[in-house]
Amino acid sequence: MRYLLELGRLESLESAAGEFADCVDAQKFFEPEAFTAWGRRILVDHPGKQALIVPAGTVIDGDLCLDEIEGEPDLPAIGTVLALGDLTITGRLVNDSPDSGAFLLVGGNLLAGEIFKGASNVVVLGSLVSEATIFCDFCPGSLVTGRDLSAPLIISNDHEISVGGTLAGLLISSEQGNMRESLVPGVFSDPDDLDDEWPDGALIRERMDAGLPLLKSE
């Protein structure tokens, strides 16, 4: 968290919403309101908190945990991280909580090593590329891109994923109905109950942390 503060500047959520709207304008979307609405949403979801705004081209060396920056003791309460252009996270983008988490708004492209996401809303105006797995667990959070989404493996556990361009990678989701047939039994609370179609997020996180395979084919 202290390292993140050195990368950018603290502003009010109102200022962040305005600067994000400028990023949306620069993208020249056919329907920009679908994205500017997310800027207004930060004012509703995290009133009283602040925004950390980082410049285009920022590189976060290591993980970005959206749970920690939301309420770390003795440091400003940050409800939103806004990148004014491309953002690189050399490690993981992490949000463990199924109930809360800071917003991540990216005015350009996002490159991350891996993504484990719960209730945080992540909105990328450009393309999102993850070098390893993207896992989005059941919760009220959303993952939104204005352009393409690419990862070797994308797992959506009844989670809202909206892609403005093309999706590249193996998609396993509740909507596809391919979770049981694709994922290893060890990510389900009852590995032997074939009627249980919902993987356990904590079990998936454990396997990701340990570098263990998630797919039967691996």
C-alpha positions as CSV (number, residue, x, y, z in Angstrom):
1,M,0.0,0.0,0.0
2,R,2.7,2.5,0.9
3,Y,4.5,1.5,-2.3
4,L,1.4,2.3,-4.3
5,L,1.1,5.7,-2.8
6,E,4.5,6.5,-4.1
7,L,3.3,5.7,-7.7
8,G,0.5,8.2,-7.9
9,R,-1.5,10.9,-6.1
10,L,-4.5,10.9,-3.8
11,E,-7.6,12.7,-5.1
12,S,-11.3,12.9,-4.2
13,L,-13.6,10.3,-5.8
14,E,-15.3,13.2,-7.7
15,S,-12.0,14.2,-9.3
16,A,-11.3,10.6,-10.2
17,A,-14.8,10.3,-11.8
18,G,-14.1,13.3,-13.9
19,E,-10.6,12.1,-15.0
20,F,-12.0,8.7,-15.9
21,A,-14.7,10.4,-18.0
22,D,-11.9,12.1,-19.9
23,C,-10.3,8.7,-20.5
24,V,-13.6,7.4,-21.8
25,D,-13.9,10.3,-24.2
26,A,-10.5,9.6,-25.6
27,Q,-11.5,6.1,-26.5
28,K,-14.3,7.3,-28.7
29,F,-16.7,4.5,-27.9
30,F,-20.0,4.3,-29.8
31,E,-21.8,4.2,-26.5
32,P,-19.6,5.9,-23.9
33,E,-22.2,6.1,-21.2
34,A,-21.8,2.3,-20.5
35,F,-18.3,3.2,-19.2
36,T,-18.8,6.7,-17.8
37,A,-21.5,5.2,-15.6
38,W,-18.8,3.2,-13.8
39,G,-17.1,6.5,-12.9
40,R,-20.2,7.7,-11.2
41,R,-20.6,4.3,-9.5
42,I,-17.5,4.8,-7.4
43,L,-19.2,7.8,-5.7
44,V,-22.1,5.6,-4.6
45,D,-20.2,2.4,-3.6
46,H,-17.3,4.1,-1.6
47,P,-18.5,7.4,-0.2
48,G,-16.0,9.1,2.1
49,K,-13.0,7.3,0.6
50,Q,-10.4,8.6,-1.7
51,A,-9.0,7.6,-5.1
52,L,-5.4,6.8,-6.0
53,I,-4.6,8.1,-9.5
54,V,-1.5,6.7,-11.3
55,P,-0.2,8.0,-14.6
56,A,-0.3,6.2,-17.9
57,G,2.4,3.5,-18.2
58,T,2.5,2.8,-14.5
59,V,4.1,-0.6,-13.6
60,I,3.2,-2.2,-10.3
61,D,6.1,-4.4,-9.4
62,G,4.4,-7.4,-7.7
63,D,0.8,-8.0,-6.7
64,L,-2.1,-5.5,-6.5
65,C,-4.5,-6.5,-3.8
66,L,-7.7,-4.6,-3.9
67,D,-8.8,-5.9,-0.5
68,E,-5.8,-4.4,1.3
69,I,-5.9,-0.8,-0.1
70,E,-9.5,-0.5,0.9
71,G,-8.9,-0.2,4.6
72,E,-5.4,-0.6,5.8
73,P,-4.9,0.8,9.3
74,D,-3.2,4.2,9.6
75,L,-3.3,4.9,5.8
76,P,-5.9,6.7,3.7
77,A,-9.1,4.7,2.9
78,I,-8.9,4.2,-0.9
79,G,-12.0,3.2,-2.7
80,T,-10.7,3.4,-6.3
81,V,-7.4,3.0,-8.1
82,L,-7.5,4.8,-11.4
83,A,-4.8,4.4,-14.1
84,L,-4.9,7.2,-16.7
85,G,-3.6,4.9,-19.4
86,D,-1.9,1.6,-19.7
87,L,-1.2,-0.3,-16.5
88,T,1.1,-3.3,-15.9
89,I,0.9,-5.5,-12.8
90,T,3.9,-7.9,-12.9
91,G,2.3,-10.2,-10.3
92,R,-1.3,-10.9,-9.5
93,L,-4.4,-8.7,-9.4
94,V,-6.1,-10.1,-6.3
95,N,-9.5,-9.5,-4.6
96,D,-10.4,-12.3,-2.2
97,S,-13.5,-10.8,-0.7
98,P,-16.9,-11.8,-2.0
99,D,-18.5,-8.8,-0.4
100,S,-16.2,-5.8,-1.0
101,G,-13.1,-4.4,-2.6
102,A,-11.7,-1.2,-4.2
103,F,-12.6,-0.4,-7.8
104,L,-9.9,-0.6,-10.4
105,L,-10.4,1.7,-13.4
106,V,-7.9,1.5,-16.3
107,G,-8.0,4.2,-19.0
108,G,-5.9,2.1,-21.4
109,N,-4.8,-1.5,-21.5
110,L,-4.1,-3.8,-18.5
111,L,-1.5,-6.4,-18.4
112,A,-1.4,-8.7,-15.4
113,G,0.4,-11.9,-14.4
114,E,-2.7,-13.6,-13.1
115,I,-6.2,-12.5,-11.8
116,F,-8.2,-13.8,-8.9
117,K,-11.3,-11.6,-8.5
118,G,-14.2,-11.4,-6.1
119,A,-16.5,-8.4,-5.4
120,S,-14.2,-5.6,-6.8
121,N,-15.3,-4.0,-10.0
122,V,-12.5,-4.0,-12.6
123,V,-13.2,-1.8,-15.7
124,V,-10.6,-1.7,-18.4
125,L,-11.3,0.7,-21.3
126,G,-8.7,-1.0,-23.6
127,S,-7.7,-4.6,-23.7
128,L,-7.0,-6.9,-20.8
129,V,-4.2,-9.5,-21.1
130,S,-3.5,-12.0,-18.3
131,E,-0.4,-14.1,-18.7
132,A,-2.0,-16.9,-16.6
133,T,-5.4,-17.8,-15.3
134,I,-8.3,-15.3,-14.8
135,F,-10.7,-16.6,-12.1
136,C,-13.8,-14.6,-11.3
137,D,-15.8,-15.9,-8.3
138,F,-19.5,-15.7,-7.5
139,C,-20.3,-12.2,-6.1
140,P,-21.7,-8.9,-7.2
141,G,-18.5,-7.7,-8.8
142,S,-17.9,-7.2,-12.5
143,L,-15.0,-7.5,-15.0
144,V,-15.5,-5.2,-18.0
145,T,-13.3,-4.4,-21.0
146,G,-13.8,-2.0,-23.8
147,R,-11.7,-4.0,-26.1
148,D,-10.3,-7.5,-26.1
149,L,-9.8,-10.0,-23.2
150,S,-7.1,-12.6,-23.5
151,A,-5.8,-15.3,-21.1
152,P,-4.8,-19.0,-21.3
153,L,-7.7,-19.9,-19.0
154,I,-10.7,-17.9,-18.0
155,I,-13.0,-19.3,-15.3
156,S,-16.3,-17.5,-14.5
157,N,-18.1,-18.8,-11.5
158,D,-21.5,-17.2,-12.1
159,H,-19.7,-13.8,-12.4
160,E,-20.4,-10.8,-14.7
161,I,-17.8,-10.6,-17.5
162,S,-18.4,-8.1,-20.3
163,V,-16.0,-7.9,-23.2
164,G,-16.2,-5.2,-25.8
165,G,-14.0,-6.9,-28.3
166,T,-12.9,-10.5,-28.7
167,L,-12.3,-13.1,-26.0
168,A,-9.2,-15.3,-26.5
169,G,-8.6,-18.3,-24.3
170,L,-10.3,-21.3,-22.9
171,L,-13.5,-20.1,-21.2
172,I,-15.0,-22.3,-18.5
173,S,-18.2,-20.9,-16.9
174,S,-21.5,-21.7,-15.4
175,E,-23.1,-20.3,-18.6
176,Q,-21.1,-22.8,-20.7
177,G,-22.0,-25.6,-18.4
178,N,-18.5,-27.1,-18.7
179,M,-17.2,-26.7,-15.2
180,R,-17.5,-30.3,-14.0
181,E,-16.2,-31.8,-17.2
182,S,-13.2,-29.4,-17.4
183,L,-12.0,-28.7,-13.9
184,V,-10.3,-31.1,-11.6
185,P,-12.5,-32.6,-8.9
186,G,-10.4,-31.1,-6.1
187,V,-11.8,-27.6,-6.7
188,F,-15.3,-28.7,-5.7
189,S,-16.4,-28.9,-2.1
190,D,-17.6,-32.5,-2.7
191,P,-15.4,-33.9,-5.4
192,D,-17.7,-36.9,-5.9
193,D,-21.0,-35.1,-6.2
194,L,-21.4,-34.6,-10.0
195,D,-24.5,-32.6,-9.4
196,D,-22.5,-29.9,-7.7
197,E,-21.5,-27.6,-10.7
198,W,-20.0,-24.8,-8.6
199,P,-16.3,-24.8,-7.8
200,D,-15.2,-23.5,-4.4
201,G,-13.2,-20.2,-4.8
202,A,-11.0,-20.9,-1.8
203,L,-10.0,-24.3,-3.2
204,I,-9.2,-22.7,-6.6
205,R,-7.1,-20.1,-4.9
206,E,-5.2,-22.7,-3.0
207,R,-4.3,-24.5,-6.2
208,M,-3.4,-21.3,-8.0
209,D,-1.1,-20.4,-5.1
210,A,0.5,-23.8,-5.2
211,G,0.9,-23.8,-8.9
212,L,-1.3,-26.9,-9.2
213,P,-3.4,-27.6,-12.4
214,L,-7.0,-26.6,-12.5
215,L,-7.9,-28.5,-15.7
216,K,-8.3,-32.2,-15.9
217,S,-6.4,-32.1,-19.2
218,E,-3.3,-30.8,-17.4
